[in-house]
Amino acid sequence: MITRITIAGMMSPHCVRAVFTALTPVPGIRSTDVWLGGAEIEHDGTATVDALRAAIAVAGYDVVGGVEERRRLPLASS
């Protein structure tokens, strides 16, 4: 599963590192890509938007939006 979130208040590379570090201990995360203003988190489904929001709040930032996407297998053409 992939969750894309929008994060308010990030203005520097330090902010990116702080959010990345805050997400590290969240159970179920497989990979994390963080940039100014957002992040994309690949996880096993146990990391909810609320869990991600709580971890990011510890770093001092607010999640203002989030979208969860389940991975889909490509359809075979016949």
C-alpha positions in Angstrom: 0.0 0.0 0.0 1.2 3.5 -0.7 0.1 6.6 1.2 0.8 10.1 -0.1 0.6 12.9 2.4 0.8 16.7 2.3 2.7 18.3 5.2 2.4 21.9 6.2 5.3 23.9 7.6 8.3 22.3 5.9 10.7 24.9 4.6 14.2 23.4 4.5 16.2 20.2 4.2 16.3 20.1 8.0 12.5 19.7 7.9 12.8 16.8 5.4 15.2 15.0 7.7 13.1 15.6 10.8 10.0 14.1 9.1 12.0 11.2 7.7 13.4 10.5 11.1 10.0 10.8 12.8 8.5 8.2 10.4 11.3 5.7 10.8 9.9 3.9 13.9 6.3 3.6 12.6 5.5 -0.1 12.3 4.9 -1.5 8.8 6.7 1.1 6.8 8.8 -0.4 3.9 10.1 2.8 2.4 9.7 6.5 2.7 10.3 9.4 0.3 10.1 12.8 1.9 10.3 16.2 0.2 9.4 19.8 1.1 5.7 19.8 1.6 5.0 16.0 1.4 5.9 12.4 1.6 5.2 9.1 -0.1 5.2 6.1 2.3 5.1 2.5 1.1 3.8 0.2 3.9 2.1 -3.2 4.6 -1.2 -1.6 5.4 -0.7 -1.3 9.2 0.6 2.3 9.0 -2.6 4.4 8.8 -2.8 8.0 8.0 -3.5 8.7 11.7 -0.3 6.9 12.7 1.7 8.8 10.2 0.0 12.1 11.3 0.9 11.3 14.9 4.6 10.6 14.1 4.9 13.8 12.0 3.3 15.8 14.8 6.1 14.7 17.1 8.5 16.3 14.6 6.5 19.5 14.8 4.6 19.5 11.5 1.0 19.0 10.4 -0.4 16.6 7.9 -3.0 18.5 5.9 -4.0 15.8 3.5 -3.5 12.2 2.7 -4.4 9.6 0.1 -4.0 5.8 0.5 -3.6 3.6 -2.6 -3.6 -0.1 -2.7 -1.2 -1.6 -5.2 -2.9 -3.2 -8.1 -1.6 -6.0 -10.3 -1.5 -5.1 -14.0 -4.3 -6.6 -16.1 -3.2 -9.1 -18.7 -4.3 -8.2 -22.2 -5.8 -11.0 -24.3 
